[in-house]
Amino acid sequence: MTDEVYSDILKLVKQNLRIVFNDEDDILKTMIQSADRTVRHAVGTQESFFVDNPSYVLAILKLTANDYLNRSATTDVNLYKTPTGYNDLILEMKADYMVWEQNNGTITEVR
């Protein structure tokens, strides 16, 4: 991920979470890096597939928001697993990635 893309995603994450200060930028950057790694390990490794890919950006936003809003390692209340929509995006991107690879790295509209 280039510095420019990284900066753009940080800006989107902060807008998504309605964060107007810069105090937590370091933790957000770490969460974005983790989300990026998670998505790439699940989908594929070719950088050009992720460029201008709205599903990739949305997956990063969802994972980062979930990590940011659920930072506590312990709790005194019962927690229930709630889907974040991340898995649907990963499955969609995996299918798109396979088509993308078959077309030698060019994206064609599947839908």
FENSULUR-V477323 format. One line per field, one symbol per residue. phi: phi as a letter, one per 20 degrees, with the letter a starting at -180 (. if undefined). psi: psi as a letter, one per 30 degrees, with the letter a starting at -180 (. if undefined). Layout:
# FENSULUR-V477323
phi->???
psi->???
This chain:
# FENSULUR-V477323
phi->.ffffgfffgffffffelddddgdgffffffffffgfffffedrdfgffefldfffffffffffffffecefecbdcfdcfcfdnffffffffffffffgffelndecfee
psi->kleeeeeeeeeeeeeefhkflgegeeeeeeeeeeeeeeeeffdlfjefefkhjfeeeeeeeeeeeeeefhfkfllglkkkkkkffeeeeeeeeeeeeeeeefghgkkkke.
